[in-house]
């Protein structure tokens, strides 16, 4: 046949790939012969057209036939699955429950990931909104980041850069009282420019957004807060009292806006005009704000950033150019971005998403291994079925598709239960993570398709290997009951899956134990100050009360259970200070250093029993101490390179401006290093300034055994104080856990929950396999009992295989668990050592639980009447 007489090569090759082997050679030969005849009689173009039509017809017939065959296969698989559920309800329950738990965990984590990644994207202009952040670098190379910008400087960006369409300055007042009549509620209050309503998407329910913030004495409330404050009354036009540091200001409600979504780094229940904030400040005083820019849709933020150094030099001075850099942070990256010293949203980092996603995937893998292991353990029940199907002509591919179809149907059934279970699990997850994620599977277009894909993937993972193994049996060997892949293979693979399940579970247990040990270490570590039995009561929201520490001490003192009282700005351990560049003339580090600045009150160091190594503490009656004196810790002395710190001064433009000093400050003392922040970081160079006029909190040390009577006494005495603030308190331990280690506590809880789920799934697998193993060995057990074997010996014989599997799981899990734990502990500068007993205990716990689980069914089988079991067999 010449080249011209041959069919189109491309179509011929496609047909060769598509046609089954039994038809390929004859069909291609017939097509080629007919093609040659048509080409001879009617010409080559007509022949090629005929061949193309035959290709289309063949393809359509194959698709229809395949679809019909697939439909028949699914119907058959469904029928077999229903029969199997009725015949083996306990096995089916274990399979469905295991997969449902794994899928429910994945569903909850999918909702969490969607929630985290969608932060602030509800804003119409989300891709054009940027937050201006200040990156400060000392000549020594120390870097600190802050979202705080001088308010007068931020507003000039709108005047000088045409690509900036709007600037919004926001200043928060957290937990200040808003009152209407006799009702007083503490709430976060935000002062902002009216442009906030143009930049952010804040839809109004009542009122006019264009005029709502025009009057300095107006206020806009969220729907939820308005409901709390006014009940069923109409809030529009009502007058509320906004309590500040010094006095209460009346404001008229001019608008009600919808509650902001939970996926927002800003949550504004009370919005006030920025003019009202400026009116509260002394004339000419500079103030810091958080500034947001709305850029023109054609503007390039990177191009704008290159122009900001010149802007800094013009408005802040040349000395700031080398040490200060303005950065435009995209709105949608704030929540998962780098944490800063002061921020609206403490946020999360991507490691949370990676960790939880990995945990969910591992739990799903465990549940799929559980199903696959149970299926492998049941191979002895299905070998004859496979043999019969192969004998009557079923191909290996058809058997694989059938078994995968059964696994997929079980997987979709598990998905139905998982949807219900995920709704329950989400409630506990929200409480654990302090979130409010809604159970809304239609929130994103990809969620529902992802769930269907998840179900199919779970079916594939749990059914593929058993399907391949079962379909590979030789019909003749099966019918003679001599299959080399018989019962022993299924049992061996079932135990192999148990090894993998328990290896993953042991890793979770090791992580759980390490997390608990680290948090116990945090609680018990000597932080360098005495925090025992210390109460913390905030007062900074009432400046008049805070300005009279003598009145506070007089009213709240006098109880025999009260050992000491101090009125101060900060407590050690809860706030590490605000980093500012400082320099000293006597320093051997000519470029200075970033020091964390902390303001404290009278006899602060004495109250918390922090040792003074040199010099003296602050004097309550010394004006010089409050205006130009500081105390350094040991790390600050080393950072500045001071040999004789008591004869030196510390200065810096930002530092002096921050504290209101008119000149460099005198160093009057040096205190021993103590942990003024989290144990995640080393003790930082810190400078302490005396602030007697504006303390934030009252600290009361209570004698042991007097806690209840002191609290009752304080609550009664609080009512005598001239303040609108309610009586609230926390112990210092609670303050540290809530504000410094909240993420670590959540991590510990999540690891504990994950370990519990993983172990429970592994135990389900052990129970199911031991159930099938005991049933398969009924005759052997009966014969052993007739020959005199004791119940204990039979139980041990049936359980020993699982002991070996769990011991092997320990060998696999310990190295990986050690690597994971040590990597997590590296996030702490101060950490508990990893001890060998963590691994021994984790392995022993898994071994005990596996043995106990396997023994339950083994004991039932061992106690059965041997006559019945032998007769049954």
Buried (B, 14 or more C-beta within 10 A) or exposed (E): EEEEBEBBEEBBEBBEEBBEEEEBEEBBEEBBEBBBEBBEEEEEEEBBEBBEEBBEEBEEEBEEEEEEEEEEBBEEBEEBBEEBBEEBEEBBEBBBBBBBBBBBBBBBBBBBBBBBBBBBEEBEBBEBBBBBBBBBBBBBEBEBBBBBBBBEBBBBBBEEBEBBBBBBBBBBBEBBBBBBEEEBBBBBBBBBBBBBBBBBBBEBBBBEBEEBBEBBBBBBBBBEBBBBBBEEEEBBEBEBBBBBBEEBBEBBBBBBBEBBBBBBBBBBBBBBBBBBBBEBEEEEEEBBBBBBBBBEEEBEBEEBBEEBBEBBBEBBEEEBBEBBBBBBBBBBBBBBBEEBBEBBBEBBEEEBBEBBBEBBBBBBBBBBBBBBBBBBBBBBBBBBEBBEBBEEEBEBEBBBBBBBBBBBBBBBBBBEBBBEBBBEBBEEBBEBBEBEBEBEBEBBEEBEEBBEEBBBBBBBBBBBBBBBBBBEBBBEBBBEEEBEBBBEBBBEBBBBBBBBBBBBBBBBBBBBBBBBBBBEBBEEEEBBBBBEBBBBBBBBBBBBBBBBBEBBBBBBEEBEBBBBBBBBBBBBBBBBBBBBBBBBEBBEBEBBBBBBBBBBBBBBBEBBBBEBBBBEBBBBEBEEBBBBBBBBBBBBBBBBBBEEBBEBBBBBBBBBEBBEBEEBBBBBBBBEBBBBBBBBEEBBBBBBBBBBEEBBBBBBBBBEEBBEEBBEBBEEBBEEBEBBBEBEBBBBBEBBBEBBBBBBBBBBBBBBBBBBBBBBBBBBBBBBBBBBBBBBBBBBBBBBBEEEBEEEEBBBBBBEBBBEBBBBBBEBBBEBBBEBBEEBBEBBEBBBEBEEEBBEBBBBBBBEBBBEBBBBBBBEBBEBEBEEBBEEE
